[in-house]
């Protein structure tokens, strides 16, 4: 069989000499993103944070765990650019190493939520019927709790620690992803290309993963990016309540809660992690907003 | 309308059942033997067994749940392991403090958030718009615990304007009738106490209000912008109506619907934020109680409070839904 050829002058053909304008999800998104200054700002910040987290051992001027009681609560100086904390540890080094945990937990928790929620949404939306009903009512019940509170309760019962924090923050975000995926899938499954795939003998698994999932990817990416900021806030909040990473681990929320008792004597020990948390969240929110504008045609203004 | 409310109430029942099941299972999230963990490190095996029987943990799961559900239906939330007091009665003494804080925060969020959103939308592209949207971005991105600490440092320590910590200065007396200190001060004619209560309330309430305020401002802006580009607005302009008239009488009426929904959702944000805010400001409400219960491993209290806050959230959502239906007849008849 020969390849179908574009008719000369028809829609598939490009006149010679004209540059071919590539299109596709990635390219379109990139083009839209380039127009948004705030989105670029967010992206650059995220890349910087990522770089700091990956290169923490190389960038960190001191050992984040090394204590020096003689040098406790020192104000910022050349030796300690952001001062020292209540045990004489270098705040900057702890912030740098803390980025690994604080950002890592946010990103991984959202990935867990996207994976689980995506699967639930795909199953519910594509299968419909009883499965859909049972799964979505379960999601409704989980959404009936204020989400941060649910996370606090889960970690309070499971016991404090990073792993349980990760689990709790992931779990509370599952219903959001499930609902989103389901609503997208409901729209797609009625489309003709899905019926066509079915007529050609495609099995359910093949149709779901080859035809339905790719169309659901972009809203999921937007929701994930926007969710990472919230997940970082929640992870640090659990750390602040003493439920997250345990001392002496360097994690932003834990740093905040151990330093705020010294708010009068050494505000710098508190301002470092506070600023880091806010900047990281701003970065993900800016990037997420720009991505949503780029990927979601309904939100385009 | 009555039919709508009754129907919504009926849909609430299965969700409440679900909530109670989830909260019931919390005890079984405890790794290992819940009775041993709750009895503490120094408990003798006999004490652990006694506690296990007392909590009904030796029965089958369905039986345990039915026991739990029966207790709940009698308004019994269990007893604190730490103080041995009934959780429901301790809740009653702490609830007014939380409600006063939450309602004040919501009021501040609405009173500032909505006008900010309206101004932003009507003066789109202006410096004012840019400033309030940057403010909203920061507000959304600023966790309550970060803002609370900064506000505490600034207002209480650097400027010394406002007290932070507790609800009333230690040397002031107040006759409690409602448990809300500001109205109590007014009712008993105790104005110094009333002013002091307001001062104590200000920083925590402002802190708790920022995230909802920012979200309300954003939604008001985008929803109003949507409405302002509609044909009927062009018609109104064509009729020669003044701009304020158009915004207030025509655009706001339709533009407020999404705002109402978002305000309803913010109640959840405020209820969860209360745990962190009350902890920072030593506010003697249910949020701080949850924090204390976490540090003391007082599991029944955490369990009871999660259930209580979940149910409160559910009913406020119901209230918002009804308000929504009242505003938009299309929902009633759907």
Interface residues (C-beta under 8 A of the other chain):
Chain A: X137 X138 X140 X141 X142 X144 X145 X146 X147 X148 X149 X150 X152 X153 X154 X156 X157 X158 X159 X229 X233 X236 X237 X240 X241 X242 X243 X253 X256 X260 X263 X264 X267 X270 X274 X277 X278 X281 X282 X285 X286
Chain B: X14 X15 X18 X19 X21 X22 X26 X27 X29 X30 X31 X137 X138 X140 X141 X142 X143 X144 X145 X146 X149 X150 X152 X153 X157 X268 X269 X271 X272 X273 X275 X276 X279 X280 X290 X291 X293 X294 X295 X299 X302 X303 X306 X309 X310 X313 X314
